[in-house]
Amino acid sequence: MREVFEKMLIYVCDDEVQILNMVSATIRGCLPEGTVEVFHTGGALMRALAERPCDILFLDIDIPDRTGMEIAYWLNSLDHKPLLVFVTNHDELVYESFQYHPFGFIRKKYFDAEIKKILEDCRKELNFQKKHFCFRMNGQETALLLSEILYLEADGNYIRLCGASGQYHFRSTILAAEKQLGADGFIRIHKGFLVNRSAVRMVGSQELEMVNHDKLPLGEKYADTARREILQYMRTLMR
């Protein structure tokens, strides 16, 4: 993991000193080339994040001065939002926290068994965030980070790309986009739609809801496979 984490900054926040020391020591052991900083209070963590954003945040849900949920909500105001991993003893709070789109969860009682997997998932996600999708629009070359793309929609001989910062319209086909992006977590859900699985908020029987609240149809031909792959991805975030 050296090539990715050479300059990674990881924050760990927990009000229990014993847990904080265990979590930070384990991360340092798995990631000796990374920088790990620890915080005993939510307030101290928020001040640090405002001054120096981190890449990965391991956050206890149950912090007295600022709950993990409150901090997760506040993270949306940051220009650089870290990968958020909740560390908790409260399994019943996992589903409540979905609204804040955490990257993953670690249960304290299974921490040693789960930490290596979540760090590997973080490595893959950070690699993903560095990749770009390139296309030509209005005579100019345009490049978007894959992590900024929510979905692509067919529009005749063109594609309408819905991104986190706006929409783009360029000449191409969904099939061509699928060949370029299929190996990077983009899933065909309909003959006219290709979605970024990490941007899916909810999966229904006939449609998906994206993180921007757009609702997209599940085509009969693609529904079973798309639903299975997206739900499998969501489940990995809960491990």
SEGU-558456 format. One line per 3 residues: number of its first residue (from 1); for each residue x, y, z of N, C-alpha, C. Coordinates in Angstrom, 2 decimals, decimal comma. Layout:
// residues N
NUM	X/Y/Z/X/Y/Z/X/Y/Z | ...
***
This chain:
// residues 239
1	0,81/-1,21/0,00/0,00/0,00/0,00/0,86/1,27/0,00 | 2,14/1,15/-0,06/3,03/2,29/0,09/2,77/3,38/-0,95 | 2,54/2,95/-2,18/2,43/3,93/-3,25/1,24/4,86/-3,08
4	0,19/4,41/-2,38/-1,01/5,23/-2,23/-0,98/6,01/-0,93 | -0,52/5,37/0,15/-0,64/5,97/1,47/0,60/6,74/1,92 | 1,54/6,97/1,01/2,78/7,61/1,40/2,54/8,94/2,09
7	1,56/9,69/1,66/1,30/11,01/2,22/-0,10/11,10/2,83 | -0,69/9,96/3,16/-2,04/9,97/3,71/-2,06/10,51/5,14 | -3,11/11,26/5,43/-3,32/11,77/6,78/-4,61/11,14/7,31
10	-4,50/10,47/8,47/-5,64/9,77/9,07/-5,92/10,36/10,44 | -7,18/10,72/10,68/-7,61/11,19/12,00/-8,43/10,09/12,68 | -8,24/9,98/14,00/-9,02/9,03/14,80/-9,61/9,80/15,98
13	-10,92/9,68/16,18/-11,57/10,40/17,28/-12,42/9,45/18,11 | -12,11/9,39/19,41/-12,87/8,56/20,36/-12,62/9,13/21,75 | -13,67/9,20/22,57/-13,49/9,77/23,91/-12,93/8,77/24,91
16	-12,90/7,48/24,54/-12,32/6,47/25,43/-10,84/6,30/25,10 | -9,99/6,65/26,05/-8,55/6,66/25,80/-8,03/5,29/25,39 | -8,52/4,26/26,05/-8,05/2,90/25,75/-8,39/2,51/24,31
19	-9,61/2,81/23,90/-10,04/2,50/22,54/-9,26/3,35/21,55 | -9,09/4,63/21,87/-8,36/5,53/20,98/-6,94/5,05/20,74 | -6,28/4,64/21,82/-4,90/4,14/21,70/-4,85/2,85/20,90
22	-5,83/1,96/21,10/-5,84/0,70/20,37/-6,05/0,93/18,88 | -7,03/1,78/18,55/-7,33/2,04/17,14/-6,15/2,69/16,44 | -5,60/3,72/17,05/-4,49/4,44/16,41/-3,25/3,57/16,29
25	-2,96/2,75/17,32/-1,80/1,87/17,27/-1,95/0,81/16,18 | -3,16/0,29/16,03/-3,41/-0,72/15,00/-3,25/-0,13/13,60 | -3,77/1,06/13,40/-3,65/1,72/12,09/-2,18/2,00/11,78
28	-1,44/2,46/12,77/-0,01/2,72/12,55/0,74/1,44/12,21 | 0,32/0,33/12,84/0,95/-0,95/12,55/0,68/-1,42/11,14 | -0,56/-1,19/10,67/-0,92/-1,57/9,31/-0,40/-0,58/8,28
31	-0,17/0,64/8,72/0,16/1,73/7,81/1,31/2,57/8,36 | 2,50/1,99/8,50/3,61/2,70/9,15/4,05/3,96/8,41 | 3,77/4,02/7,10/4,18/5,19/6,33/3,15/6,31/6,37
34	1,98/6,09/6,99/0,95/7,12/7,09/1,14/7,97/8,33 | 0,41/9,09/8,38/0,42/9,96/9,55/-0,92/9,84/10,25 | -0,90/9,45/11,52/-2,13/9,26/12,28/-2,17/10,28/13,42
37	-3,26/11,04/13,50/-3,44/12,00/14,60/-4,71/11,63/15,35 | -4,69/11,79/16,68/-5,81/11,35/17,53/-6,47/12,54/18,22 | -7,76/12,37/18,50/-8,56/13,43/19,13/-9,50/12,80/20,16
40	-9,59/13,44/21,33/-10,44/12,92/22,40/-11,84/13,52/22,38 | -12,01/14,65/21,68/-13,31/15,32/21,65/-13,69/15,67/20,22 | -15,00/15,76/20,00/-15,48/16,13/18,68/-15,11/17,56/18,33
43	-15,11/18,44/19,33/-14,76/19,84/19,08/-13,33/19,98/18,57 | -12,41/19,28/19,22/-11,00/19,34/18,80/-10,84/18,78/17,38 | -11,56/17,72/17,10/-11,51/17,13/15,76/-12,00/18,12/14,71
46	-13,12/18,77/14,96/-13,70/19,70/14,00/-12,77/20,88/13,75 | -12,11/21,37/14,78/-11,17/22,48/14,59/-10,00/22,04/13,71 | -9,52/20,81/13,94/-8,40/20,30/13,14/-8,81/20,11/11,69
49	-10,02/19,57/11,46/-10,49/19,35/10,10/-10,68/20,66/9,34 | -11,10/21,70/10,06/-11,30/23,00/9,41/-9,97/23,60/8,97 | -8,90/23,30/9,72/-7,58/23,85/9,40/-6,78/22,96/8,47
52	-6,91/21,66/8,64/-6,10/20,71/7,87/-6,92/19,45/7,61 | -7,62/19,39/6,51/-8,46/18,22/6,22/-7,64/16,94/6,12 | -8,22/15,83/6,55/-7,54/14,54/6,46/-8,10/13,75/5,29
55	-7,49/12,61/5,02/-7,94/11,75/3,93/-8,91/10,68/4,42 | -8,67/10,16/5,63/-9,51/9,12/6,22/-9,82/9,52/7,66 | -11,08/9,38/8,06/-11,48/9,70/9,42/-12,14/8,49/10,06
58	-11,56/8,00/11,15/-12,16/6,95/11,97/-12,84/7,64/13,14 | -14,17/7,53/13,21/-14,95/8,33/14,13/-15,90/7,48/14,97 | -15,80/7,64/16,29/-16,75/6,98/17,18/-18,11/7,68/17,06
61	-19,18/6,92/16,99/-20,51/7,53/16,88/-20,92/8,18/18,19 | -20,53/7,60/19,30/-21,00/8,04/20,62/-19,93/8,88/21,32 | -19,88/10,19/20,98/-18,94/11,12/21,61/-19,76/12,14/22,39
64	-19,45/12,39/23,66/-20,30/13,24/24,50/-20,49/14,67/24,00 | -19,40/15,36/23,61/-19,55/16,78/23,30/-20,13/17,03/21,91 | -19,83/16,14/20,95/-20,39/16,21/19,60/-20,61/14,77/19,15
67	-21,83/14,42/18,83/-22,05/13,04/18,42/-21,42/12,80/17,04 | -21,14/11,53/16,76/-20,61/11,20/15,45/-21,54/11,62/14,34 | -22,85/11,54/14,59/-23,84/11,94/13,58/-23,75/13,43/13,29
70	-23,58/14,24/14,34/-23,46/15,69/14,16/-22,21/16,04/13,37 | -21,12/15,36/13,68/-19,87/15,62/12,95/-20,00/15,17/11,50 | -20,65/14,03/11,27/-20,84/13,53/9,90/-21,65/14,53/9,08
73	-22,68/15,12/9,69/-23,47/16,14/8,99/-22,63/17,36/8,67 | -21,81/17,77/9,63/-20,95/18,95/9,45/-19,91/18,73/8,36 | -19,46/17,49/8,17/-18,45/17,19/7,17/-18,88/17,60/5,77
76	-20,20/17,63/5,52/-20,69/17,99/4,19/-20,39/19,44/3,83 | -20,05/20,25/4,82/-19,73/21,66/4,55/-18,27/21,85/4,15 | -17,46/20,80/4,25/-16,04/20,91/3,93/-15,81/20,78/2,43
79	-14,82/21,52/1,95/-14,46/21,39/0,53/-13,82/20,04/0,26 | -13,04/19,56/1,21/-12,40/18,24/1,07/-12,97/17,33/2,16 | -13,88/16,44/1,76/-14,52/15,54/2,72/-13,74/14,24/2,80
82	-13,33/13,83/4,00/-12,55/12,59/4,13/-13,42/11,35/3,96 | -12,78/10,22/3,74/-13,49/8,95/3,80/-13,86/8,72/5,26 | -15,13/8,62/5,54/-15,61/8,50/6,92/-15,87/7,04/7,26
85	-15,20/6,58/8,32/-15,41/5,22/8,81/-15,89/5,32/10,26 | -17,12/4,91/10,51/-17,64/4,91/11,87/-17,08/3,71/12,63 | -16,64/3,95/13,86/-16,17/2,89/14,75/-17,13/2,90/15,94
88	-17,84/1,79/16,15/-18,92/1,84/17,14/-19,18/0,50/17,80 | -19,77/0,57/18,99/-20,30/-0,61/19,68/-21,80/-0,73/19,47 | -22,38/0,29/18,83/-23,84/0,37/18,70/-24,27/-0,06/17,30
91	-24,47/-1,34/17,11/-24,89/-1,84/15,80/-26,22/-1,25/15,37 | -27,06/-0,88/16,34/-28,39/-0,37/16,01/-28,33/1,02/15,37 | -27,19/1,69/15,48/-27,06/3,03/14,89/-26,54/3,01/13,46
94	-26,14/1,84/12,99/-25,56/1,74/11,66/-26,52/2,24/10,60 | -27,78/1,77/10,65/-28,74/2,14/9,62/-29,12/3,62/9,72 | -29,17/4,14/10,92/-29,47/5,57/11,09/-28,40/6,43/10,44
97	-27,17/5,95/10,45/-26,05/6,75/9,93/-25,97/6,75/8,40 | -26,77/5,92/7,73/-26,72/5,84/6,26/-26,96/7,20/5,61 | -27,78/8,03/6,24/-28,12/9,33/5,63/-26,90/10,22/5,47
100	-25,81/9,91/6,19/-24,60/10,72/6,10/-23,57/10,11/5,14 | -23,93/9,03/4,50/-23,10/8,38/3,48/-21,68/8,07/3,97 | -21,54/7,35/5,08/-20,19/6,95/5,51/-19,57/5,98/4,52
103	-18,27/5,93/4,49/-17,60/4,99/3,60/-17,67/3,57/4,15 | -17,66/3,45/5,48/-17,72/2,11/6,07/-17,92/2,15/7,57 | -17,95/0,95/8,17/-18,18/0,78/9,60/-17,22/-0,26/10,14
106	-16,79/-0,05/11,37/-16,04/-1,08/12,08/-16,67/-1,22/13,47 | -16,98/-2,45/13,82/-17,49/-2,70/15,18/-16,32/-2,91/16,11 | -16,33/-2,23/17,24/-15,19/-2,26/18,15/-14,84/-3,68/18,59
109	-15,85/-4,50/18,78/-15,57/-5,86/19,26/-14,92/-6,73/18,19 | -15,00/-6,30/16,93/-14,36/-7,05/15,84/-13,29/-6,22/15,15 | -12,75/-5,25/15,85/-11,86/-4,29/15,22/-10,66/-4,95/14,55
112	-9,99/-5,83/15,28/-8,78/-6,46/14,73/-9,07/-7,25/13,45 | -10,27/-7,83/13,38/-10,62/-8,64/12,22/-11,06/-7,78/11,03 | -11,51/-6,56/11,29/-12,11/-5,75/10,23/-11,22/-4,61/9,73
115	-10,21/-4,23/10,51/-9,43/-3,04/10,17/-8,67/-3,20/8,85 | -8,05/-4,35/8,61/-7,26/-4,51/7,39/-8,13/-4,41/6,14 | -9,34/-4,98/6,22/-10,25/-4,93/5,07/-10,68/-3,50/4,79
118	-10,99/-2,72/5,82/-11,45/-1,35/5,58/-10,32/-0,48/5,06 | -9,10/-0,72/5,52/-7,97/0,05/4,99/-7,72/-0,28/3,52 | -7,89/-1,54/3,15/-7,76/-1,92/1,76/-8,85/-1,28/0,91
121	-10,08/-1,23/1,44/-11,17/-0,58/0,72/-10,88/0,92/0,57 | -10,32/1,53/1,60/-9,96/2,95/1,52/-8,90/3,17/0,44 | -7,93/2,27/0,38/-6,89/2,37/-0,64/-7,49/2,35/-2,04
124	-8,42/1,43/-2,27/-9,06/1,32/-3,58/-9,86/2,58/-3,91 | -10,57/3,09/-2,91/-11,39/4,28/-3,13/-10,52/5,50/-3,43 | -9,42/5,64/-2,72/-8,55/6,78/-2,96/-7,90/6,68/-4,34
127	-7,60/5,48/-4,77/-7,11/5,28/-6,14/-8,19/5,69/-7,14 | -9,42/5,26/-6,86/-10,55/5,58/-7,74/-10,72/7,09/-7,86 | -10,56/7,80/-6,77/-10,76/9,24/-6,76/-9,73/9,99/-7,60
130	-8,63/9,32/-7,91/-7,59/9,97/-8,72/-7,82/9,77/-10,22 | -8,71/8,84/-10,59/-8,93/8,54/-12,01/-9,87/9,55/-12,66 | -9,68/9,75/-13,96/-10,48/10,70/-14,71/-11,20/10,02/-15,89
133	-12,32/10,59/-16,26/-13,04/10,21/-17,48/-12,92/11,38/-18,44 | -12,40/11,11/-19,63/-12,14/12,17/-20,59/-13,12/12,10/-21,76 | -13,59/13,26/-22,22/-14,50/13,33/-23,35/-14,34/14,71/-24,01
136	-14,84/14,79/-25,23/-14,73/16,03/-26,00/-16,09/16,71/-26,08 | -16,15/17,96/-25,66/-17,41/18,70/-25,64/-17,16/20,11/-26,17 | -17,97/20,52/-27,14/-17,84/21,85/-27,74/-16,42/22,12/-28,25
139	-15,83/21,07/-28,83/-14,50/21,23/-29,42/-13,36/21,25/-28,44 | -13,64/21,00/-27,17/-12,59/21,02/-26,16/-12,55/19,70/-25,39 | -11,33/19,32/-24,99/-11,17/18,12/-24,18/-11,54/18,43/-22,73
142	-12,34/17,57/-22,15/-12,78/17,74/-20,76/-12,44/16,48/-19,97 | -12,00/16,66/-18,74/-11,66/15,51/-17,87/-12,35/15,69/-16,52 | -13,09/14,69/-16,10/-13,76/14,70/-14,80/-13,25/13,56/-13,95
145	-13,07/13,81/-12,67/-12,77/12,72/-11,75/-13,94/11,75/-11,73 | -13,65/10,45/-11,72/-14,72/9,46/-11,69/-15,61/9,65/-10,46 | -15,02/10,04/-9,35/-15,78/10,22/-8,11/-16,77/11,37/-8,20
148	-16,62/12,26/-9,20/-17,54/13,38/-9,36/-18,74/13,03/-10,26 | -18,68/11,87/-10,91/-19,74/11,47/-11,84/-20,83/10,69/-11,11 | -22,08/11,12/-11,23/-23,19/10,42/-10,60/-23,77/9,38/-11,56
151	-24,10/9,81/-12,76/-24,62/8,85/-13,74/-24,52/9,44/-15,15 | -24,69/8,57/-16,15/-24,71/8,97/-17,55/-26,02/8,50/-18,17 | -26,61/9,36/-19,01/-27,90/9,06/-19,63/-27,78/9,19/-21,15
154	-28,30/8,20/-21,89/-28,29/8,25/-23,34/-29,25/9,33/-23,84 | -28,82/10,05/-24,88/-29,65/11,08/-25,49/-29,40/11,05/-27,00 | -30,00/10,07/-27,67/-29,75/9,88/-29,09/-28,31/9,47/-29,31
157	-27,58/10,23/-30,13/-26,17/9,96/-30,37/-25,26/10,69/-29,38 | -25,88/11,18/-28,32/-25,14/11,94/-27,30/-25,34/11,30/-25,93 | -24,55/11,78/-24,98/-24,68/11,38/-23,58/-24,85/12,63/-22,74
160	-25,79/12,56/-21,82/-25,91/13,60/-20,81/-25,29/13,05/-19,53 | -24,22/13,69/-19,09/-23,52/13,25/-17,88/-23,93/14,15/-16,73 | -24,44/13,54/-15,67/-24,80/14,27/-14,46/-23,67/14,14/-13,45
163	-23,03/15,26/-13,15/-21,92/15,26/-12,20/-22,26/16,00/-10,93 | -21,40/15,90/-9,95/-21,65/16,57/-8,67/-21,69/18,09/-8,82 | -20,98/18,61/-9,85/-20,90/20,06/-10,01/-21,69/20,58/-11,22
166	-22,42/19,70/-11,91/-23,18/20,16/-13,05/-23,40/19,07/-14,09 | -23,93/19,47/-15,26/-24,23/18,51/-16,31/-23,40/18,81/-17,56 | -23,13/17,73/-18,31/-22,32/17,83/-19,52/-23,02/17,05/-20,64
169	-22,86/17,54/-21,87/-23,52/16,93/-23,02/-22,49/16,74/-24,12 | -22,25/15,51/-24,52/-21,22/15,25/-25,52/-21,61/14,04/-26,38 | -20,97/13,95/-27,52/-21,29/12,90/-28,48/-20,62/11,58/-28,08
172	-21,43/10,56/-27,84/-20,93/9,22/-27,50/-22,14/8,33/-27,29 | -21,89/7,09/-26,86/-22,97/6,15/-26,58/-22,79/5,56/-25,18 | -23,87/5,08/-24,62/-23,80/4,44/-23,31/-22,92/3,19/-23,39
175	-22,99/2,46/-24,48/-22,17/1,26/-24,62/-20,69/1,61/-24,59 | -20,30/2,68/-25,26/-18,89/3,10/-25,26/-18,46/3,52/-23,85 | -19,35/4,25/-23,14/-19,04/4,68/-21,79/-18,92/3,49/-20,84
178	-19,80/2,50/-21,05/-19,76/1,31/-20,21/-18,45/0,56/-20,40 | -17,95/0,49/-21,63/-16,67/-0,17/-21,87/-15,52/0,55/-21,18 | -15,61/1,87/-21,08/-14,57/2,65/-20,42/-14,66/2,60/-18,90
181	-15,88/2,58/-18,38/-16,08/2,78/-16,95/-16,54/1,54/-16,19 | -16,89/0,49/-16,89/-17,45/-0,69/-16,23/-16,54/-1,32/-15,20 | -15,22/-1,23/-15,40/-14,28/-1,84/-14,45/-14,05/-0,97/-13,23
184	-14,63/0,25/-13,22/-14,39/1,19/-12,13/-15,65/1,48/-11,32 | -16,55/0,51/-11,26/-17,71/0,65/-10,39/-18,92/1,32/-11,01 | -18,94/1,45/-12,34/-20,11/1,99/-13,02/-20,95/0,83/-13,55
187	-22,26/0,87/-13,29/-23,14/-0,26/-13,55/-24,28/0,14/-14,48 | -24,53/-0,67/-15,48/-25,64/-0,45/-16,41/-26,93/-0,87/-15,71 | -27,87/0,04/-15,58/-29,14/-0,27/-14,91/-30,32/-0,25/-15,88
190	-30,08/0,21/-17,10/-31,15/0,41/-18,07/-30,46/0,62/-19,42 | -31,15/0,40/-20,51/-30,52/0,60/-21,82/-30,03/2,03/-22,00 | -30,61/2,95/-21,21/-30,22/4,35/-21,36/-29,49/4,95/-20,18
193	-29,13/4,13/-19,16/-28,49/4,70/-17,98/-27,31/3,85/-17,49 | -26,25/4,54/-17,12/-25,07/3,95/-16,49/-24,80/4,74/-15,23 | -24,73/4,06/-14,06/-24,61/4,78/-12,80/-23,32/4,45/-12,07
196	-22,86/5,42/-11,31/-21,74/5,22/-10,40/-22,32/4,57/-9,14 | -21,93/3,34/-8,85/-22,55/2,61/-7,73/-22,37/3,34/-6,41 | -21,27/4,08/-6,25/-21,04/4,80/-4,99/-21,93/6,02/-4,84
199	-22,65/6,40/-5,91/-23,55/7,55/-5,86/-25,01/7,13/-5,70 | -25,26/5,83/-5,52/-26,63/5,34/-5,33/-27,01/5,47/-3,86 | -28,13/6,11/-3,60/-28,59/6,32/-2,22/-29,54/5,22/-1,78
202	-30,48/4,83/-2,65/-31,46/3,82/-2,29/-31,75/2,94/-3,51 | -32,06/1,67/-3,25/-32,40/0,72/-4,31/-33,84/0,26/-4,11 | -34,67/0,51/-5,11/-36,06/0,08/-5,04/-36,33/-1,07/-5,98
205	-37,57/-1,46/-6,10/-37,92/-2,59/-6,96/-37,90/-2,21/-8,44 | -38,19/-0,94/-8,75/-38,26/-0,50/-10,14/-37,38/0,70/-10,45 | -36,74/1,28/-9,43/-35,91/2,45/-9,67/-34,84/2,60/-8,59
208	-33,86/3,45/-8,89/-32,82/3,80/-7,94/-32,97/5,27/-7,59 | -32,57/5,62/-6,37/-32,47/7,04/-6,02/-31,00/7,36/-5,81 | -30,53/8,40/-6,49/-29,14/8,80/-6,40/-28,94/9,77/-5,24
211	-27,69/10,07/-4,93/-27,41/10,94/-3,79/-27,92/12,36/-4,01 | -28,13/12,74/-5,26/-28,71/14,07/-5,54/-30,23/14,02/-5,61 | -30,80/12,84/-5,25/-32,25/12,60/-5,20/-32,89/12,39/-6,57
214	-32,10/12,35/-7,65/-32,65/11,95/-8,94/-33,07/10,48/-8,86 | -34,20/10,16/-9,48/-34,69/8,78/-9,51/-34,56/8,24/-10,93 | -33,89/7,09/-11,05/-33,60/6,51/-12,34/-34,26/5,14/-12,46
217	-34,78/4,80/-13,65/-35,49/3,53/-13,82/-34,54/2,34/-13,92 | -34,99/1,21/-13,42/-34,28/-0,06/-13,59/-34,92/-0,78/-14,78 | -34,15/-1,01/-15,82/-34,67/-1,71/-16,99/-34,80/-3,20/-16,70
220	-35,82/-3,80/-17,26/-36,09/-5,23/-17,00/-34,88/-6,11/-17,32 | -34,19/-5,82/-18,39/-33,05/-6,62/-18,82/-31,88/-6,52/-17,85 | -31,75/-5,37/-17,17/-30,59/-5,11/-16,34/-30,88/-5,14/-14,84
223	-32,16/-5,14/-14,46/-32,55/-4,91/-13,07/-31,94/-5,90/-12,08 | -32,05/-7,18/-12,33/-31,58/-8,18/-11,37/-30,08/-8,07/-11,13 | -29,32/-8,00/-12,20/-27,86/-7,92/-12,07/-27,45/-6,61/-11,42
226	-28,06/-5,49/-11,85/-27,71/-4,19/-11,30/-28,03/-4,11/-9,81 | -29,24/-4,59/-9,45/-29,64/-4,55/-8,04/-28,70/-5,40/-7,18 | -28,34/-6,57/-7,67/-27,44/-7,46/-6,92/-26,06/-6,83/-6,73
229	-25,51/-6,24/-7,77/-24,17/-5,66/-7,67/-24,15/-4,43/-6,77 | -25,18/-3,62/-6,85/-25,23/-2,41/-6,02/-25,44/-2,76/-4,56 | -26,33/-3,69/-4,28/-26,57/-4,10/-2,89/-25,35/-4,79/-2,30
232	-24,65/-5,56/-3,12/-23,42/-6,20/-2,66/-22,39/-5,13/-2,29 | -22,28/-4,10/-3,11/-21,36/-3,00/-2,81/-21,77/-2,31/-1,52 | -23,04/-2,06/-1,33/-23,52/-1,40/-0,10/-23,21/-2,24/1,12
235	-23,35/-3,56/0,99/-23,07/-4,43/2,13/-21,60/-4,41/2,52 | -20,71/-4,25/1,54/-19,29/-4,20/1,87/-18,98/-3,00/2,73 | -19,76/-1,93/2,60/-19,53/-0,74/3,41/-19,93/-0,93/4,86
238	-20,72/-1,98/5,13/-21,20/-2,23/6,49/-20,32/-3,22/7,22 | -19,34/-3,81/6,55/-18,52/-4,83/7,20/-17,49/-4,19/8,12
***
